[in-house]
Amino acid sequence: MARSGGEVLALSCKPGSYEIEPGLQVRASRRWFSFNSMCFGPGLLLDVWRSKAKVLHLHFPWPFGDLAYLFAGKRRPLVVTYHSDVVRQRWLLKLYTPLMNRFFAKADRIVATSEQYVATSPVLQRWKHKVSVIPLGVDEDTLPPPREDDLKRIEDTYGQGFMLFVGVLRYYKGLEYLVRAAEGAGCRILIAGAGPEEGRMRALVSKQGLDNVEFLGFVSDEEKAALYRLCGAVVFPSHLRSEAFGVTLVEGLMAGKPLISCEIGTGTSFVNENGVTGHVIPPADSSALRAAMNDLSSNPERAKMMGAAARQRYETLFTGEKMRESYQELYREVLGADVGSEVIDSDRNSCA
């Protein structure tokens, strides 16, 4: 949205005004501390108050963002992107609910990222009269073209047609079931990313005596692009509702690769259309995951057909331009006029 002229405010451990990537300017206030994934920093309230934007756009869940609007929003129209229910911190949710309800009562429009999430979220059902659906989009230039040296090194080491997981190794990513599915799978599995579950997963691979699972750790964007180019399918075994959408799945569509994901009642099954762009399987089911991987690795024509459908689905629904256009239209609806660049996006996640 910044590339369309919007102003982006954030909390960061590196305060100041700077580009976090070409064309993306952010003004960040100092993040004082974080608690349960919530960033706090009173400087953001002053930035919001001083902003001349005619419409404010915040992201949920972020209780400090709720406070920033209620104390500094100056009654300006509010758009909220609803990324996820509060899933894990249920005891905090009980304390937070009164503030959350007041915040949503002030919102002019709440944006969900898929119809599936609207249908399965009790919070969104309560506010359904003001909910719009705009899927997350990804610009192709967010991934650079793969370098020839990366392609050669990865192919020389791991070959082609491997199953690829990309993401932070978190508790809800279903990695245990992916590792267990590797036993008896007729394919190699590459896990790209780092995170709190890495040690436990490495220990499980060792305990199971598996030789077809490789941990790549953190990979650069160029390496990720090469992995997408060479893989046979993108595997996304998230098994809990904490996984609300899955941008990795969109990147898989963009790369023209078939997908494997789980039916968890969220946007993952909107991105991956079962039987068309890939397989949607029951969650926490290693046997089903193994069967899906073996199907795609042993049926290259089916995988190719699903990959072509995946690319088409990306172009139809999930480009960054489509997301920008949808939000611009929403801003116009909220204001009743062409808002141009006078939009502020306050984002807790731009912490450098």
C-alpha positions as CSV (number, residue, x, y, z in Angstrom):
1,M,0.0,0.0,0.0
2,A,3.0,2.3,0.6
3,R,3.8,2.1,-3.1
4,S,0.3,3.5,-3.8
5,G,1.1,6.6,-1.7
6,G,0.0,5.4,1.8
7,E,2.0,6.3,4.9
8,V,3.3,3.4,7.0
9,L,3.8,3.8,10.8
10,A,5.4,1.1,12.9
11,L,7.0,0.3,16.1
12,S,10.6,-0.9,15.7
13,C,13.8,-1.6,17.6
14,K,15.3,0.7,15.0
15,P,13.3,4.0,15.2
16,G,13.4,6.6,12.4
17,S,12.3,7.1,8.9
18,Y,13.8,4.7,6.4
19,E,13.2,2.3,3.5
20,I,12.9,-1.3,4.5
21,E,13.0,-2.2,0.8
22,P,13.0,-0.1,-2.4
23,G,9.9,2.0,-2.6
24,L,8.7,1.1,0.9
25,Q,9.2,4.0,3.3
26,V,8.3,3.5,7.0
27,R,8.3,5.9,9.9
28,A,9.0,3.9,13.0
29,S,8.6,4.9,16.7
30,R,10.7,3.1,19.3
31,R,9.4,-0.2,20.5
32,W,9.8,-0.2,24.2
33,F,9.0,-3.9,24.8
34,S,7.0,-6.8,23.6
35,F,4.7,-9.1,25.5
36,N,3.0,-12.2,24.0
37,S,3.9,-11.0,20.5
38,M,2.4,-7.5,21.2
39,C,4.7,-4.5,20.7
40,F,4.4,-1.4,22.9
41,G,5.7,2.1,22.3
42,P,3.9,5.3,23.2
43,G,5.6,7.2,20.4
44,L,3.1,5.6,18.0
45,L,0.2,7.4,19.6
46,L,1.9,10.8,18.9
47,D,2.6,9.7,15.3
48,V,-1.0,8.7,14.8
49,W,-2.2,12.0,16.3
50,R,0.1,14.1,14.2
51,S,-0.7,12.3,10.9
52,K,-2.9,14.2,8.5
53,A,-4.2,11.0,6.9
54,K,-8.0,10.9,6.4
55,V,-8.4,7.2,7.0
56,L,-6.5,5.0,9.4
57,H,-5.8,1.3,8.6
58,L,-4.7,-0.9,11.5
59,H,-4.0,-4.6,11.8
60,F,-5.6,-7.1,14.2
61,P,-4.7,-8.7,16.6
62,W,-2.6,-5.9,18.2
63,P,-4.1,-4.4,21.4
64,F,-1.7,-1.5,21.5
65,G,-3.0,-0.6,18.0
66,D,-6.5,-0.5,19.4
67,L,-5.3,1.9,22.1
68,A,-3.5,4.0,19.5
69,Y,-6.7,4.5,17.6
70,L,-9.0,5.1,20.6
71,F,-6.6,7.7,22.1
72,A,-5.2,9.3,19.0
73,G,-7.4,8.5,16.0
74,K,-9.3,11.8,16.2
75,R,-12.5,10.2,15.1
76,R,-11.1,9.5,11.6
77,P,-12.5,6.5,9.6
78,L,-11.0,3.2,10.5
79,V,-10.2,0.1,8.4
80,V,-9.0,-3.0,10.3
81,T,-7.4,-6.0,8.6
82,Y,-8.3,-9.0,10.7
83,H,-5.5,-11.5,10.3
84,S,-6.3,-14.1,13.0
85,D,-8.4,-14.9,16.0
86,V,-6.6,-14.8,19.3
87,V,-6.0,-18.5,19.5
88,R,-3.3,-19.4,22.1
89,Q,-3.6,-16.6,24.7
90,R,-7.1,-17.4,25.8
91,W,-6.6,-16.1,29.3
92,L,-5.5,-12.8,28.0
93,L,-8.4,-12.7,25.6
94,K,-10.8,-12.6,28.5
95,L,-9.1,-9.4,29.7
96,Y,-8.8,-8.0,26.2
97,T,-12.4,-8.6,25.0
98,P,-13.9,-5.3,26.3
99,L,-11.2,-3.3,24.5
100,M,-11.5,-5.4,21.4
101,N,-15.2,-4.9,21.2
102,R,-14.9,-1.1,21.7
103,F,-12.3,-1.1,18.9
104,F,-14.4,-3.0,16.5
105,A,-17.5,-0.9,17.3
106,K,-15.5,2.1,16.1
107,A,-14.3,0.4,12.9
108,D,-15.9,1.4,9.7
109,R,-14.9,-1.8,7.9
110,I,-13.2,-5.0,9.0
111,V,-11.3,-6.9,6.3
112,A,-10.9,-10.6,6.5
113,T,-8.5,-12.4,4.2
114,S,-10.9,-15.2,3.2
115,E,-14.5,-16.2,3.3
116,Q,-13.5,-19.4,5.1
117,Y,-12.1,-17.4,8.0
118,V,-15.3,-15.3,8.2
119,A,-17.4,-18.4,8.4
120,T,-15.4,-20.0,11.2
121,S,-14.5,-17.0,13.4
122,P,-17.0,-16.2,16.2
123,V,-15.6,-12.7,16.4
124,L,-16.1,-12.0,12.7
125,Q,-19.5,-13.5,12.8
126,R,-20.5,-11.0,15.5
127,W,-19.3,-8.1,13.3
128,K,-20.3,-9.6,10.0
129,H,-22.4,-6.6,9.0
130,K,-19.2,-4.6,8.5
131,V,-16.8,-7.3,7.2
132,S,-15.3,-7.3,3.7
133,V,-13.1,-9.9,2.2
134,I,-9.8,-9.0,0.6
135,P,-7.2,-11.8,0.1
136,L,-3.6,-11.1,0.9
137,G,-1.6,-10.5,-2.3
138,V,2.1,-10.9,-3.1
139,D,4.0,-8.8,-5.7
140,E,6.2,-10.9,-7.9
141,D,9.1,-8.6,-7.4
142,T,9.2,-9.5,-3.7
143,L,11.2,-12.5,-4.8
144,P,14.2,-11.8,-7.0
145,P,15.0,-14.1,-9.9
146,P,17.0,-17.1,-8.7
147,R,20.8,-16.9,-9.3
148,E,22.4,-19.5,-11.5
149,D,25.0,-20.4,-8.8
150,D,22.2,-21.0,-6.3
151,L,20.3,-23.1,-8.7
152,K,23.4,-25.2,-9.5
153,R,24.4,-25.6,-5.9
154,I,20.9,-26.7,-4.7
155,E,20.4,-29.0,-7.7
156,D,23.8,-30.6,-7.3
157,T,23.1,-31.2,-3.6
158,Y,19.4,-32.1,-3.5
159,G,18.4,-32.7,-7.1
160,Q,14.9,-31.6,-8.3
161,G,11.4,-32.5,-7.5
162,F,11.8,-32.4,-3.7
163,M,9.0,-31.5,-1.3
164,L,9.6,-28.0,0.1
165,F,8.5,-26.4,3.4
166,V,9.3,-22.7,3.8
167,G,8.5,-20.7,6.9
168,V,9.3,-20.1,10.6
169,L,9.5,-23.3,12.5
170,R,6.7,-22.7,15.0
171,Y,4.4,-24.9,17.1
172,Y,1.4,-24.7,14.8
173,K,3.3,-25.4,11.5
174,G,2.7,-29.2,11.8
175,L,6.4,-30.0,11.3
176,E,6.2,-33.1,13.5
177,Y,3.7,-34.6,11.2
178,L,5.8,-33.7,8.2
179,V,8.8,-35.4,9.7
180,R,6.8,-38.5,10.6
181,A,5.4,-38.6,7.1
182,A,8.9,-38.7,5.7
183,E,9.3,-42.3,6.9
184,G,8.2,-44.4,3.9
185,A,7.9,-41.4,1.6
186,G,9.5,-41.8,-1.8
187,C,10.8,-38.2,-1.9
188,R,13.3,-35.9,-0.3
189,I,11.9,-33.2,2.0
190,L,13.7,-29.8,2.5
191,I,12.8,-27.6,5.4
192,A,13.8,-24.0,4.8
193,G,13.6,-21.7,7.8
194,A,14.5,-21.4,11.5
195,G,12.5,-21.1,14.6
196,P,11.8,-22.4,18.1
197,E,10.8,-25.9,16.9
198,E,14.0,-26.6,15.0
199,G,15.9,-28.4,17.8
200,R,13.0,-30.7,18.5
201,M,12.5,-31.5,14.9
202,R,16.2,-32.3,14.3
203,A,16.0,-34.6,17.3
204,L,13.0,-36.3,15.9
205,V,14.7,-36.8,12.5
206,S,17.7,-38.3,14.3
207,K,15.5,-40.6,16.5
208,Q,13.5,-41.8,13.5
209,G,16.8,-42.5,11.6
210,L,15.5,-40.5,8.5
211,D,17.9,-39.7,5.7
212,N,15.5,-37.9,3.4
213,V,14.8,-34.8,5.5
214,E,17.2,-31.8,5.3
215,F,17.1,-28.7,7.4
216,L,18.4,-25.7,5.5
217,G,18.1,-23.0,8.2
218,F,17.4,-19.4,7.2
219,V,17.6,-18.9,3.4
220,S,18.0,-15.7,1.5
221,D,15.3,-14.5,-0.9
222,E,17.5,-15.5,-3.8
223,E,17.9,-19.0,-2.4
224,K,14.2,-19.2,-1.7
225,A,13.4,-18.4,-5.3
226,A,15.8,-21.1,-6.4
227,L,14.2,-23.6,-4.1
228,Y,10.7,-22.8,-5.5
229,R,12.1,-23.2,-9.0
230,L,13.5,-26.7,-8.3
231,C,10.9,-28.2,-5.9
232,G,8.2,-30.6,-7.0
233,A,5.6,-29.2,-4.6
234,V,5.2,-26.8,-1.6
235,V,4.2,-28.6,1.6
236,F,2.4,-26.6,4.2
237,P,1.3,-28.9,7.1
238,S,0.0,-26.3,9.5
239,H,-2.5,-28.1,11.7
240,L,-3.8,-25.5,14.1
241,R,-6.0,-22.4,13.5
242,S,-3.2,-20.1,14.4
243,E,-2.3,-20.5,10.7
244,A,-4.9,-18.0,9.3
245,F,-3.8,-17.7,5.6
246,G,-0.3,-18.9,4.6
247,V,1.6,-16.5,2.4
248,T,4.0,-19.3,1.6
249,L,1.1,-21.0,-0.2
250,V,0.6,-17.8,-2.3
251,E,4.3,-17.9,-3.1
252,G,3.9,-21.5,-4.2
253,L,1.1,-20.5,-6.5
254,M,3.2,-17.7,-7.9
255,A,6.0,-20.1,-8.6
256,G,3.5,-22.4,-10.4
257,K,3.9,-25.3,-8.0
258,P,1.3,-27.7,-6.6
259,L,0.5,-27.3,-3.0
260,I,-0.2,-29.6,0.0
261,S,-2.0,-28.1,2.9
262,C,-4.4,-29.1,5.7
263,E,-8.1,-28.4,6.2
264,I,-8.1,-26.2,9.4
265,G,-11.0,-24.0,8.6
266,T,-9.0,-20.9,7.7
267,G,-7.7,-19.3,4.5
268,T,-5.3,-22.0,3.7
269,S,-8.0,-24.0,1.9
270,F,-9.0,-20.8,0.0
271,V,-5.5,-20.4,-1.3
272,N,-5.1,-24.1,-2.1
273,E,-8.1,-25.4,-4.0
274,N,-8.3,-29.1,-3.3
275,G,-7.9,-31.3,-6.4
276,V,-7.1,-28.3,-8.6
277,T,-4.0,-26.6,-7.3
278,G,-3.0,-29.4,-5.0
279,H,-4.1,-31.6,-2.2
280,V,-6.0,-30.5,1.0
281,I,-5.7,-33.2,3.7
282,P,-6.9,-33.7,7.2
283,P,-4.7,-31.9,9.8
284,A,-2.2,-33.8,12.0
285,D,-2.4,-36.8,9.7
286,S,1.1,-38.1,8.7
287,S,-0.3,-40.9,6.6
288,A,-2.4,-38.6,4.5
289,L,0.5,-36.2,4.2
290,R,2.8,-39.0,3.0
291,A,0.2,-40.2,0.5
292,A,-0.2,-36.7,-0.9
293,M,3.6,-36.2,-1.3
294,N,4.0,-39.6,-2.9
295,D,1.1,-38.9,-5.3
296,L,2.7,-35.7,-6.6
297,S,6.2,-37.1,-6.7
298,S,5.1,-40.2,-8.6
299,N,2.7,-38.5,-11.0
300,P,4.7,-35.7,-12.7
301,E,2.0,-34.9,-15.2
302,R,-0.6,-34.4,-12.5
303,A,1.8,-32.2,-10.6
304,K,2.5,-30.2,-13.7
305,M,-1.2,-29.7,-14.4
306,M,-1.8,-28.6,-10.8
307,G,1.2,-26.3,-11.0
308,A,-0.3,-24.6,-14.1
309,A,-3.6,-24.2,-12.3
310,A,-1.7,-22.8,-9.3
311,R,-0.1,-20.1,-11.4
312,Q,-3.5,-19.2,-12.9
313,R,-5.1,-19.0,-9.5
314,Y,-2.3,-16.6,-8.4
315,E,-2.8,-14.3,-11.3
316,T,-6.6,-14.3,-10.8
317,L,-6.8,-13.7,-7.0
318,F,-3.5,-13.1,-5.2
319,T,-1.4,-10.5,-7.0
320,G,-0.2,-7.5,-5.0
321,E,-1.9,-5.2,-7.5
322,K,-5.3,-6.9,-7.0
323,M,-4.9,-6.4,-3.2
324,R,-3.9,-2.7,-3.6
325,E,-6.8,-2.0,-5.9
326,S,-9.3,-3.7,-3.6
327,Y,-8.1,-1.7,-0.6
328,Q,-8.1,1.6,-2.6
329,E,-11.7,0.9,-3.5
330,L,-12.5,0.2,0.1
331,Y,-11.0,3.4,1.2
332,R,-13.1,5.3,-1.3
333,E,-16.2,3.6,0.0
334,V,-15.3,4.5,3.6
335,L,-14.7,8.1,2.8
336,G,-17.1,8.5,-0.1
337,A,-14.4,10.1,-2.2
338,D,-11.0,9.4,-3.9
339,V,-8.6,9.3,-1.0
340,G,-5.4,9.3,-3.1
341,S,-2.4,9.0,-0.8
342,E,-4.0,10.1,2.4
343,V,-4.1,6.7,4.1
344,I,-2.0,5.6,7.1
345,D,-1.2,2.0,7.7
346,S,-0.1,1.3,11.3
347,D,1.8,-2.0,11.4
348,R,3.3,-3.7,14.5
349,N,5.3,-6.1,12.4
350,S,7.9,-3.8,10.8
351,C,10.5,-4.5,13.5
352,A,13.9,-4.5,12.0
